[in-house]
Amino acid sequence: MTREVLLVVHTGREASRRTAHDVAAMFAEADIALRVLADEAPDLDAARYDRVVEPGPEAAAGVELVFVLGGDGTLLRAAELARPARVPVLGVNLGRVGFLAEADAEHVEEAVQAVIRRDYQVDERMTLNVVAYHNGEVIAQDWALNEASMEKSSRERILDVVVEVDGRPVSAFGCDGVLCATPTGSTAYAFSAGGPVIWPEVPAMLVLPSNAHALFSRSLVVAWTSVVAVEIDAGGHPAVLCCDGRRTVELPAGARVEVLAGDLPVGLVRLRPAPFTDRLTRKFSLPVQGWRGPVDD
């Protein structure tokens, strides 16, 4: 049976296009077929690819994995294709931090060879299901790997909200927005907004007000089984719902957004069993000088 991989590339960078050329050659030598997306194919060497597919829920159907060349934004785009096909994503960071990526640019050959040998593991990451209501009717449905944010749609206005957890109100305040993040997303937008880092193994959801005008506006870490709702004041201003910083929908005043654990995870390929702590310190260049390690018994 022919093995096949979907290649997703940040084609706006010359370095990514050159790396894609090298990756295609290595997979071809190993007799692994390579798909590319129709909107990326014109910027790549089409002669090196076996199949061109339209981006969408069927793009990754039947492949072994999705191989990503780019930053976290490119990986999130690839996750949209991989999730409905239930195949994992392997990211090679050609961007900046690239927290979700498994390998850096200098280790791209190592990553390809691991795929060829099938020498990798898959780490399943929690996702979020997001449903928006207005006047009792569903007006939007989406999902997120990192976070769903409800934010004010106009810079000069305040967004008045009530936050609810498991059917009970927690607090009401004016703010710039409210983020609901997964443990994976705790190192992304939520981290920049001052939220805590949650280890991926922790089954939880992070709720984080953004610039709230309130005495109680702390981050909340709730159970993964919880349902979090954000209600927008009916007499206030509209908002914007954004999932993973990629997909947005306008929310009218009076809208209600419910967020809960997703029914379909995203698989991230891991090439080595390194602890999350090592990834955290490496990606964020955290100072660990002076560490002596555990005391031997």
Buried (B, 14 or more C-beta within 10 A) or exposed (E): EEBBBBBBBBBEBEEBBEBBEBBBBBBBEEEBBBBBBEEBBEBBEEEBBBEBBEBEEEBBBEBBBBBBBBBBBBBBBBBBBBBBBEBBBBBBBBBEBBBBBBBBBEBBEEBBEBBBEEEBEBBEBBBBBBBBBBEEEEBBEBBBBBBBBBBBBEEEBBBBBBBBBEEEEBBBBBBBBBBBBBBBBBBBBBBEBEBEEBEBEBEBBBBBBBBBEEEEBBBBBBEBEBBBBBBBBEEBBBBBBBBBBBBBBEBBBBBBBBBBBBEEBBBBBBBEEEEBEEBBBEBEEEEEEEEEEEEEE
